[in-house]
Amino acid sequence: QRIQETLFHEKQTIIENCLFGVDINPNSVKICRLRLWIELLKNAYYKPETNYTELETLPNIDINIKCGNSLISRYPLDADIKKA
């Protein structure tokens, strides 16, 4: 159980914080999102605090994987870029 939880949270962290993508084909975006969800489901686990009746919530990855044209910028190239 602990190994499964650790794997789930590590994969969740990578998917939420390290993976970002844009594709012009909407079907490719859907397939990508689905594959990421399936990868997380492989290590999904029941939460002990719910007496093992509810699965750990899967993250919303819609903000990381978008449909669009990555070669066309929607921001002007001469715009000021704020430093992080």
C-alpha positions in Angstrom: 0.0 0.0 0.0 2.7 2.5 0.9 4.7 1.8 -2.3 1.6 2.2 -4.3 0.8 5.6 -2.6 4.4 6.8 -3.2 4.3 5.8 -6.8 1.0 7.5 -7.3 2.1 10.8 -5.7 5.4 10.8 -7.6 3.7 10.3 -10.9 1.1 12.9 -9.9 3.8 15.4 -9.1 5.6 14.8 -12.4 2.3 15.1 -14.4 1.1 18.2 -12.7 4.4 20.1 -12.4 6.8 18.8 -15.2 4.7 17.8 -18.2 3.2 20.5 -20.4 2.2 20.2 -24.1 0.4 21.8 -27.0 -0.9 20.0 -30.1 -2.9 21.3 -33.0 -4.8 18.1 -33.3 -7.6 17.9 -30.7 -7.7 14.1 -30.8 -4.0 13.9 -30.0 -4.6 16.1 -26.9 -7.4 13.8 -25.8 -5.3 10.7 -26.2 -2.4 12.3 -24.3 -4.7 13.3 -21.4 -6.2 9.8 -21.4 -2.8 8.1 -21.3 -1.6 10.2 -18.4 -4.8 9.4 -16.5 -4.4 5.7 -17.2 -0.8 5.9 -16.0 -2.0 7.4 -12.7 -4.8 4.9 -12.4 -2.2 2.0 -12.5 -1.2 3.2 -9.0 -4.5 4.6 -7.7 -5.3 3.5 -4.1 -8.1 3.7 -1.7 -7.7 6.3 1.0 -7.3 5.0 4.6 -9.2 8.0 6.1 -12.4 6.9 4.2 -12.1 3.4 5.5 -10.8 2.3 2.1 -14.0 3.1 0.3 -12.9 6.0 -1.9 -10.1 6.2 -4.4 -7.5 9.0 -4.2 -8.7 11.9 -6.4 -7.0 12.2 -9.8 -5.7 15.6 -10.7 -7.1 17.9 -13.4 -4.5 17.8 -16.2 -6.5 19.9 -18.6 -4.4 23.0 -17.8 -1.1 21.2 -18.7 -2.1 19.7 -22.1 -3.8 22.2 -24.4 -5.1 22.2 -28.0 -3.6 24.9 -30.1 -0.9 26.0 -32.5 2.4 26.3 -30.6 4.1 27.9 -33.6 2.0 31.0 -33.5 2.4 33.2 -30.5 -0.7 35.0 -29.1 1.6 37.6 -27.4 3.5 40.2 -29.3 7.2 39.4 -29.5 8.2 42.9 -28.4 6.1 42.8 -25.3 7.9 43.1 -21.9 8.4 39.8 -20.2 8.2 40.0 -16.5 10.9 38.1 -14.7 9.8 35.3 -12.4 
